[in-house]
Amino acid sequence: MTNTVNVSVPELTGSALVRLAGIEEILGLLVEFSREWVRELTYRSDFPEPAAELAQGDIWLRDDVEAWIHEHGDALADMLKPNR
């Protein structure tokens, strides 16, 4: 099960909750990928920018990550195909 952190920062978001995701949560969304592959994906220039950089690692807005995965679904599936 993937954990999601919901944060409300009224000064920044009003009353809206912000869903955050770190590497563990992204691994939960891309279960076929290894931690190393997920880390490499986050270094791509087209991957969403982190919302925060913490000592334990970067944190992204989960909605941004989910949108990126949806947009790049075909390319991600091709990465999982064995080389022929």
Secondary structure, DSSP 8 states (H G I E B T S, - for coil): ----EEE--HHHHTT--EEEE-HHHHHHHSTTS-HHHHHHHHTSTTS---SEEETTEEEEEHHHHHHHHHHTHHHHHHHHS---
